[in-house]
Amino acid sequence: MENSQYYSSSSQSSEKNNSIHTAWGMVIIFLIIFCLNIINHYGNTVLTVLLLYIPIFISVMVFGVKVGIATVIFAGISVKPFIMLYAMSNSTNASSLYITQILMFFVSVGFFNIIIKYYKNFKELVKAMPYQVTHTENTNVLKFNLNNVIAAIKYINISFTIFEYKNLNFINSNINFISGKKSYELIIINNYPENKLKELNEIIAS
């Protein structure tokens, strides 16, 4: 039963991703056609050709480098007649102008790919920060406080908090509260000897 639910949810997720990719593909094609219409209407100026970088960037961002290269090839073939016409009307070398433009498109794919990878890595780093901050800072404080309390509780009757979330707002923006609590429990189990844990449980129970 659980397996059927899992496969059902995974198939729904796959269908959703396919729909999103199809929608983005239609947007990219529409933008290329739109840019070509602007170039056809206003002429092959630098500004109008630069508009083609928009669908190229989207294709790299959504689908990756391979689709970005395919978009460059499609855009290059589509814009070739306009570049040739522009070169003839301005007495410039059409072939060199066209090759230069295509090379710039290919360079832009690599540049966009580097930017997107950097952004994704930074985003993953931000997501991982609550775990790292919680593990290093609060664990050290936890060890210090527990050791002192276990030593002092034999002589003084006091109540205490085992641990507190010092960065609760930051954690809540990235991870679930219950997951964070479980993480702390694992930290305590993994960082304290069995006799210390037994002694701590006896103190809490009393």
C-alpha positions in Angstrom: 0.0 0.0 0.0 2.8 2.4 0.9 4.7 1.5 -2.2 1.7 2.2 -4.4 1.2 5.6 -2.7 4.9 6.3 -3.2 4.8 5.5 -6.9 1.6 7.4 -7.3 3.1 10.6 -5.7 6.4 10.2 -7.7 4.4 9.8 -11.0 2.4 12.9 -10.1 5.6 14.8 -9.4 7.1 13.6 -12.7 4.0 14.7 -14.6 4.1 18.1 -12.9 7.8 18.6 -13.8 7.1 17.6 -17.4 4.3 20.1 -17.6 6.5 22.8 -16.2 9.3 22.0 -18.6 6.8 22.0 -21.5 5.5 25.4 -20.4 9.1 26.8 -20.2 9.9 25.3 -23.6 6.9 27.2 -25.1 8.0 30.4 -23.4 11.5 30.0 -24.9 10.1 29.5 -28.4 7.7 32.4 -28.0 10.5 34.7 -26.9 12.7 33.7 -29.9 9.8 34.4 -32.3 9.1 37.7 -30.5 12.7 38.8 -30.7 12.9 37.9 -34.4 9.7 40.0 -35.1 11.3 42.9 -33.3 14.5 42.5 -35.3 12.4 42.3 -38.5 10.5 45.4 -37.6 13.3 47.6 -36.3 16.3 46.1 -38.1 19.3 44.2 -36.9 20.6 46.6 -34.3 22.7 45.7 -31.4 19.9 46.2 -28.9 17.4 44.0 -30.8 19.9 41.1 -31.2 20.7 41.4 -27.5 17.1 40.4 -26.8 17.9 36.9 -27.9 20.1 36.4 -24.8 16.9 36.3 -22.7 15.6 32.9 -24.1 19.1 31.6 -24.1 19.5 32.4 -20.4 16.1 30.8 -19.6 17.0 27.6 -21.5 20.3 27.3 -19.6 18.6 28.0 -16.3 15.7 25.6 -16.7 17.1 22.8 -18.9 20.9 23.0 -18.7 23.8 23.6 -21.0 22.8 21.1 -23.7 19.4 22.7 -24.3 21.1 26.1 -24.1 23.4 25.1 -26.9 20.4 23.8 -28.9 18.7 27.2 -28.3 21.8 29.0 -29.6 21.8 26.9 -32.8 18.1 27.5 -33.3 18.4 31.2 -32.6 21.5 31.4 -34.8 19.7 29.8 -37.8 16.7 32.0 -37.3 18.6 35.3 -37.1 21.0 34.5 -40.0 18.9 36.1 -42.7 18.5 39.4 -40.7 22.3 39.5 -40.0 23.1 39.0 -43.7 20.6 41.7 -44.7 22.1 44.1 -42.1 25.6 43.4 -43.3 24.7 44.0 -47.0 23.0 47.3 -46.2 25.9 48.5 -44.1 28.7 47.2 -46.4 30.2 44.9 -43.8 31.5 41.3 -44.0 28.3 39.2 -43.5 30.1 35.9 -42.7 32.4 37.4 -40.0 29.6 39.3 -38.4 27.4 36.2 -38.3 30.2 34.0 -36.9 31.0 36.6 -34.3 27.4 36.8 -33.2 27.1 33.0 -32.9 30.3 32.7 -30.9 29.0 35.4 -28.5 25.9 33.3 -28.1 27.9 30.2 -27.2 30.1 32.1 -24.8 27.0 33.5 -23.1 25.8 29.9 -22.6 29.0 29.0 -20.6 28.8 32.3 -18.7 25.1 31.8 -17.8 25.9 28.2 -16.7 28.7 29.4 -14.3 26.4 32.0 -12.8 23.5 29.5 -12.3 25.8 26.9 -10.8 27.2 29.5 -8.4 23.7 30.5 -7.4 22.6 26.9 -6.8 25.7 26.2 -4.7 25.1 29.3 -2.7 21.5 28.4 -2.1 22.4 24.9 -0.9 25.0 26.4 1.4 22.3 28.7 2.9 20.1 25.7 3.5 22.9 23.8 5.2 23.9 26.6 7.5 21.2 26.0 10.2 22.5 22.4 10.6 26.1 23.6 10.8 25.4 26.5 13.2 23.2 24.3 15.4 25.8 21.5 15.4 28.8 23.6 16.3 27.6 26.4 18.5 24.8 24.8 20.4 26.5 21.5 20.9 29.5 23.1 22.5 27.3 25.1 24.8 25.2 22.0 25.5 28.3 19.9 26.5 29.5 22.7 28.8 26.2 23.2 30.5 25.4 19.5 31.0 28.8 18.7 32.4 28.5 21.5 34.9 24.9 20.7 35.9 25.6 16.9 36.3 28.5 17.8 38.6 26.5 20.4 40.6 23.2 18.6 40.8 24.5 16.3 43.4 24.9 19.1 45.9 22.2 21.7 44.8 18.6 21.1 44.0 18.0 23.2 40.8 15.9 23.1 37.7 17.4 23.6 34.3 16.7 23.5 30.6 18.6 20.8 28.7 19.0 23.0 25.6 17.5 25.9 23.8 17.4 26.9 20.2 19.6 30.0 20.0 18.8 30.5 16.3 15.2 29.4 16.2 14.0 31.9 13.6 16.8 31.0 11.2 16.2 27.3 11.7 12.4 27.5 11.2 13.0 29.2 7.8 14.8 26.1 6.5 14.0 23.0 8.6 11.1 21.6 10.5 11.0 22.1 14.3 10.5 18.4 15.0 13.5 17.5 12.8 15.6 20.0 14.6 14.6 18.5 17.9 15.5 15.0 16.7 18.8 16.3 15.5 19.6 17.5 19.1 18.6 14.2 20.5 21.0 12.4 18.2 23.7 14.9 19.1 23.3 14.2 22.8 23.3 10.4 22.2 26.4 10.5 20.0 28.4 12.9 22.1 27.8 11.5 25.6 28.9 8.2 27.2 26.3 5.8 28.2 26.9 6.3 31.9 26.5 10.1 31.5 23.2 9.6 29.7 21.9 7.3 32.4 22.9 9.8 35.1 21.2 12.6 33.1 18.0 10.6 32.8 17.9 9.9 36.5 18.3 13.6 37.2 15.5 14.5 34.8 13.3 11.8 36.3 13.8 13.1 39.8 
